[in-house]
Amino acid sequence: MKKIDDIGSIISDIIKDLSIEEKLDSSKIFSKWPEIVGDEIGKKSKPKRLTGDTLYISVVNSIWANELSLMSGQLIEKINSFVGREAVKNLRFRQNI
């Protein structure tokens, strides 16, 4: 008799075979931003792109860019904890939401 695998394990195997597991984990940064950083920061900022280990974040104004820059260490810790690995080492802020 054939062994029947559940769809979840089949998808998990495909993701591992395609080596896209890290990209899928990193995509959580964009889809769950307010959940990661909190509602207040989530309303004033938005992640734009992840290049290597640097996350580029758009903010509403220079005041928020400065404030979040001062909080970089805490934000990086929250992001990496949420993703489950060290995906981000640097943050860059730009005003243009």
PyMOL CGO cylinders between C-alpha atoms (Angstrom):
from pymol import cmd
from pymol.cgo import CYLINDER

trace = [
    CYLINDER, 0.00, 0.00, 0.00, 1.26, 3.51, -0.86, 0.3, 1, 1, 1, 1, 1, 1,
    CYLINDER, 1.26, 3.51, -0.86, 2.05, 5.99, 1.87, 0.3, 1, 1, 1, 1, 1, 1,
    CYLINDER, 2.05, 5.99, 1.87, 0.02, 9.17, 1.50, 0.3, 1, 1, 1, 1, 1, 1,
    CYLINDER, 0.02, 9.17, 1.50, 1.72, 12.40, 2.58, 0.3, 1, 1, 1, 1, 1, 1,
    CYLINDER, 1.72, 12.40, 2.58, -0.26, 15.37, 3.76, 0.3, 1, 1, 1, 1, 1, 1,
    CYLINDER, -0.26, 15.37, 3.76, -0.15, 18.49, 1.58, 0.3, 1, 1, 1, 1, 1, 1,
    CYLINDER, -0.15, 18.49, 1.58, 1.71, 20.49, 4.25, 0.3, 1, 1, 1, 1, 1, 1,
    CYLINDER, 1.71, 20.49, 4.25, 4.68, 18.13, 4.28, 0.3, 1, 1, 1, 1, 1, 1,
    CYLINDER, 4.68, 18.13, 4.28, 4.75, 18.03, 0.47, 0.3, 1, 1, 1, 1, 1, 1,
    CYLINDER, 4.75, 18.03, 0.47, 4.81, 21.84, 0.27, 0.3, 1, 1, 1, 1, 1, 1,
    CYLINDER, 4.81, 21.84, 0.27, 7.48, 21.99, 3.00, 0.3, 1, 1, 1, 1, 1, 1,
    CYLINDER, 7.48, 21.99, 3.00, 9.66, 19.55, 1.04, 0.3, 1, 1, 1, 1, 1, 1,
    CYLINDER, 9.66, 19.55, 1.04, 9.25, 21.58, -2.16, 0.3, 1, 1, 1, 1, 1, 1,
    CYLINDER, 9.25, 21.58, -2.16, 10.17, 24.82, -0.35, 0.3, 1, 1, 1, 1, 1, 1,
    CYLINDER, 10.17, 24.82, -0.35, 13.32, 23.17, 1.02, 0.3, 1, 1, 1, 1, 1, 1,
    CYLINDER, 13.32, 23.17, 1.02, 14.20, 21.69, -2.39, 0.3, 1, 1, 1, 1, 1, 1,
    CYLINDER, 14.20, 21.69, -2.39, 13.85, 25.10, -4.06, 0.3, 1, 1, 1, 1, 1, 1,
    CYLINDER, 13.85, 25.10, -4.06, 15.92, 26.78, -1.32, 0.3, 1, 1, 1, 1, 1, 1,
    CYLINDER, 15.92, 26.78, -1.32, 13.34, 29.52, -0.85, 0.3, 1, 1, 1, 1, 1, 1,
    CYLINDER, 13.34, 29.52, -0.85, 12.72, 28.94, 2.84, 0.3, 1, 1, 1, 1, 1, 1,
    CYLINDER, 12.72, 28.94, 2.84, 14.75, 32.01, 3.88, 0.3, 1, 1, 1, 1, 1, 1,
    CYLINDER, 14.75, 32.01, 3.88, 12.99, 34.22, 1.33, 0.3, 1, 1, 1, 1, 1, 1,
    CYLINDER, 12.99, 34.22, 1.33, 9.59, 33.12, 2.60, 0.3, 1, 1, 1, 1, 1, 1,
    CYLINDER, 9.59, 33.12, 2.60, 10.67, 33.77, 6.19, 0.3, 1, 1, 1, 1, 1, 1,
    CYLINDER, 10.67, 33.77, 6.19, 11.95, 37.23, 5.22, 0.3, 1, 1, 1, 1, 1, 1,
    CYLINDER, 11.95, 37.23, 5.22, 8.68, 38.06, 3.46, 0.3, 1, 1, 1, 1, 1, 1,
    CYLINDER, 8.68, 38.06, 3.46, 7.03, 37.98, 6.89, 0.3, 1, 1, 1, 1, 1, 1,
    CYLINDER, 7.03, 37.98, 6.89, 8.82, 41.25, 7.63, 0.3, 1, 1, 1, 1, 1, 1,
    CYLINDER, 8.82, 41.25, 7.63, 6.70, 42.98, 4.98, 0.3, 1, 1, 1, 1, 1, 1,
    CYLINDER, 6.70, 42.98, 4.98, 3.39, 41.24, 5.59, 0.3, 1, 1, 1, 1, 1, 1,
    CYLINDER, 3.39, 41.24, 5.59, 3.48, 41.43, 9.40, 0.3, 1, 1, 1, 1, 1, 1,
    CYLINDER, 3.48, 41.43, 9.40, 5.26, 44.76, 9.96, 0.3, 1, 1, 1, 1, 1, 1,
    CYLINDER, 5.26, 44.76, 9.96, 2.78, 46.31, 12.47, 0.3, 1, 1, 1, 1, 1, 1,
    CYLINDER, 2.78, 46.31, 12.47, 2.72, 43.03, 14.39, 0.3, 1, 1, 1, 1, 1, 1,
    CYLINDER, 2.72, 43.03, 14.39, 6.53, 43.03, 14.61, 0.3, 1, 1, 1, 1, 1, 1,
    CYLINDER, 6.53, 43.03, 14.61, 7.12, 46.68, 15.57, 0.3, 1, 1, 1, 1, 1, 1,
    CYLINDER, 7.12, 46.68, 15.57, 3.78, 47.61, 17.15, 0.3, 1, 1, 1, 1, 1, 1,
    CYLINDER, 3.78, 47.61, 17.15, 0.86, 49.66, 15.85, 0.3, 1, 1, 1, 1, 1, 1,
    CYLINDER, 0.86, 49.66, 15.85, 2.35, 53.11, 16.49, 0.3, 1, 1, 1, 1, 1, 1,
    CYLINDER, 2.35, 53.11, 16.49, 5.59, 52.46, 14.59, 0.3, 1, 1, 1, 1, 1, 1,
    CYLINDER, 5.59, 52.46, 14.59, 3.69, 50.39, 12.03, 0.3, 1, 1, 1, 1, 1, 1,
    CYLINDER, 3.69, 50.39, 12.03, 1.54, 53.42, 11.14, 0.3, 1, 1, 1, 1, 1, 1,
    CYLINDER, 1.54, 53.42, 11.14, 4.54, 55.72, 10.73, 0.3, 1, 1, 1, 1, 1, 1,
    CYLINDER, 4.54, 55.72, 10.73, 6.87, 53.39, 8.84, 0.3, 1, 1, 1, 1, 1, 1,
    CYLINDER, 6.87, 53.39, 8.84, 6.86, 50.71, 6.19, 0.3, 1, 1, 1, 1, 1, 1,
    CYLINDER, 6.86, 50.71, 6.19, 9.56, 48.26, 5.12, 0.3, 1, 1, 1, 1, 1, 1,
    CYLINDER, 9.56, 48.26, 5.12, 10.39, 48.75, 1.44, 0.3, 1, 1, 1, 1, 1, 1,
    CYLINDER, 10.39, 48.75, 1.44, 13.09, 46.23, 0.56, 0.3, 1, 1, 1, 1, 1, 1,
    CYLINDER, 13.09, 46.23, 0.56, 15.58, 43.82, 2.05, 0.3, 1, 1, 1, 1, 1, 1,
    CYLINDER, 15.58, 43.82, 2.05, 18.92, 43.85, 0.28, 0.3, 1, 1, 1, 1, 1, 1,
    CYLINDER, 18.92, 43.85, 0.28, 21.36, 41.38, 1.76, 0.3, 1, 1, 1, 1, 1, 1,
    CYLINDER, 21.36, 41.38, 1.76, 21.09, 41.95, 5.49, 0.3, 1, 1, 1, 1, 1, 1,
    CYLINDER, 21.09, 41.95, 5.49, 19.99, 45.60, 5.22, 0.3, 1, 1, 1, 1, 1, 1,
    CYLINDER, 19.99, 45.60, 5.22, 16.31, 46.51, 5.56, 0.3, 1, 1, 1, 1, 1, 1,
    CYLINDER, 16.31, 46.51, 5.56, 15.24, 49.80, 3.95, 0.3, 1, 1, 1, 1, 1, 1,
    CYLINDER, 15.24, 49.80, 3.95, 12.34, 51.45, 5.74, 0.3, 1, 1, 1, 1, 1, 1,
    CYLINDER, 12.34, 51.45, 5.74, 10.18, 54.33, 4.57, 0.3, 1, 1, 1, 1, 1, 1,
    CYLINDER, 10.18, 54.33, 4.57, 9.02, 56.75, 7.29, 0.3, 1, 1, 1, 1, 1, 1,
    CYLINDER, 9.02, 56.75, 7.29, 6.55, 59.65, 7.40, 0.3, 1, 1, 1, 1, 1, 1,
    CYLINDER, 6.55, 59.65, 7.40, 9.10, 62.34, 8.28, 0.3, 1, 1, 1, 1, 1, 1,
    CYLINDER, 9.10, 62.34, 8.28, 12.68, 63.00, 9.40, 0.3, 1, 1, 1, 1, 1, 1,
    CYLINDER, 12.68, 63.00, 9.40, 11.66, 63.05, 13.06, 0.3, 1, 1, 1, 1, 1, 1,
    CYLINDER, 11.66, 63.05, 13.06, 10.49, 59.44, 12.81, 0.3, 1, 1, 1, 1, 1, 1,
    CYLINDER, 10.49, 59.44, 12.81, 13.61, 58.51, 10.83, 0.3, 1, 1, 1, 1, 1, 1,
    CYLINDER, 13.61, 58.51, 10.83, 15.75, 59.88, 13.66, 0.3, 1, 1, 1, 1, 1, 1,
    CYLINDER, 15.75, 59.88, 13.66, 13.66, 58.25, 16.39, 0.3, 1, 1, 1, 1, 1, 1,
    CYLINDER, 13.66, 58.25, 16.39, 13.69, 54.84, 14.71, 0.3, 1, 1, 1, 1, 1, 1,
    CYLINDER, 13.69, 54.84, 14.71, 17.38, 55.17, 13.99, 0.3, 1, 1, 1, 1, 1, 1,
    CYLINDER, 17.38, 55.17, 13.99, 17.95, 55.52, 17.73, 0.3, 1, 1, 1, 1, 1, 1,
    CYLINDER, 17.95, 55.52, 17.73, 15.87, 52.36, 18.24, 0.3, 1, 1, 1, 1, 1, 1,
    CYLINDER, 15.87, 52.36, 18.24, 17.67, 50.36, 15.52, 0.3, 1, 1, 1, 1, 1, 1,
    CYLINDER, 17.67, 50.36, 15.52, 19.10, 47.77, 17.90, 0.3, 1, 1, 1, 1, 1, 1,
    CYLINDER, 19.10, 47.77, 17.90, 15.71, 47.03, 19.43, 0.3, 1, 1, 1, 1, 1, 1,
    CYLINDER, 15.71, 47.03, 19.43, 13.99, 46.92, 16.04, 0.3, 1, 1, 1, 1, 1, 1,
    CYLINDER, 13.99, 46.92, 16.04, 16.57, 44.55, 14.58, 0.3, 1, 1, 1, 1, 1, 1,
    CYLINDER, 16.57, 44.55, 14.58, 16.14, 42.28, 17.60, 0.3, 1, 1, 1, 1, 1, 1,
    CYLINDER, 16.14, 42.28, 17.60, 12.34, 42.28, 17.21, 0.3, 1, 1, 1, 1, 1, 1,
    CYLINDER, 12.34, 42.28, 17.21, 12.53, 41.60, 13.46, 0.3, 1, 1, 1, 1, 1, 1,
    CYLINDER, 12.53, 41.60, 13.46, 15.01, 38.74, 13.77, 0.3, 1, 1, 1, 1, 1, 1,
    CYLINDER, 15.01, 38.74, 13.77, 13.13, 37.23, 16.68, 0.3, 1, 1, 1, 1, 1, 1,
    CYLINDER, 13.13, 37.23, 16.68, 9.91, 37.29, 14.64, 0.3, 1, 1, 1, 1, 1, 1,
    CYLINDER, 9.91, 37.29, 14.64, 11.56, 35.76, 11.57, 0.3, 1, 1, 1, 1, 1, 1,
    CYLINDER, 11.56, 35.76, 11.57, 13.40, 33.17, 13.63, 0.3, 1, 1, 1, 1, 1, 1,
    CYLINDER, 13.40, 33.17, 13.63, 16.87, 33.88, 12.29, 0.3, 1, 1, 1, 1, 1, 1,
    CYLINDER, 16.87, 33.88, 12.29, 19.34, 36.74, 11.81, 0.3, 1, 1, 1, 1, 1, 1,
    CYLINDER, 19.34, 36.74, 11.81, 17.83, 38.13, 8.61, 0.3, 1, 1, 1, 1, 1, 1,
    CYLINDER, 17.83, 38.13, 8.61, 18.53, 41.81, 9.32, 0.3, 1, 1, 1, 1, 1, 1,
    CYLINDER, 18.53, 41.81, 9.32, 21.74, 43.39, 10.61, 0.3, 1, 1, 1, 1, 1, 1,
    CYLINDER, 21.74, 43.39, 10.61, 21.26, 46.99, 9.42, 0.3, 1, 1, 1, 1, 1, 1,
    CYLINDER, 21.26, 46.99, 9.42, 18.36, 49.40, 9.01, 0.3, 1, 1, 1, 1, 1, 1,
    CYLINDER, 18.36, 49.40, 9.01, 18.25, 52.39, 6.66, 0.3, 1, 1, 1, 1, 1, 1,
    CYLINDER, 18.25, 52.39, 6.66, 15.49, 54.98, 6.91, 0.3, 1, 1, 1, 1, 1, 1,
    CYLINDER, 15.49, 54.98, 6.91, 14.15, 57.28, 4.23, 0.3, 1, 1, 1, 1, 1, 1,
    CYLINDER, 14.15, 57.28, 4.23, 11.32, 59.80, 4.38, 0.3, 1, 1, 1, 1, 1, 1,
    CYLINDER, 11.32, 59.80, 4.38, 8.78, 59.15, 1.63, 0.3, 1, 1, 1, 1, 1, 1,
    CYLINDER, 8.78, 59.15, 1.63, 5.70, 57.27, 2.79, 0.3, 1, 1, 1, 1, 1, 1,
]
cmd.load_cgo(trace, "trace")
